Amino acid sequence: MVIHIRKGPARHKDEQDLRTLLYARTLDLQSAKLIVERHMGRFAVKEFESLADEVEWRRVKDAGREE
């Protein structure tokens, strides 16, 4: 799955790609969390959740500007 690849080695481009996927809401977050935990551990899940929360906050804020 893309999440495992994108959350692997920390590269700016990979993080930006993950942010784009999260922003577009193209991921099943529960499945993604399970994959991250299986391959990278619980700490990585917390980091993923934090990133997902940040991206969702930005998406909602951007949507408010369009109204």
QUINOR-V245070 format. One record per pair of residues at least 12 apart in sequence whose ideal C-beta (glycine too) atoms are under 8 Angstrom apart, sorted by the first residue. I is the first residue (numbers start at 1). J is the second residue. If there is no record, write none. Layout:
i: (I I)
j: (J J)
This chain:
i: (1 1 1 2 2 2 2 3 3 3 3 3 3 3 4 4 4 4 6 6 7 7 7 7 7 8 15 18 19 19 22 22 22 22 23 23 23 25 29 32 33 33 33 36)
j: (31 32 35 17 18 21 27 18 21 27 32 35 36 48 35 36 39 40 18 21 36 40 44 47 48 40 51 51 51 55 51 52 55 56 55 58 59 59 52 48 45 48 49 48)
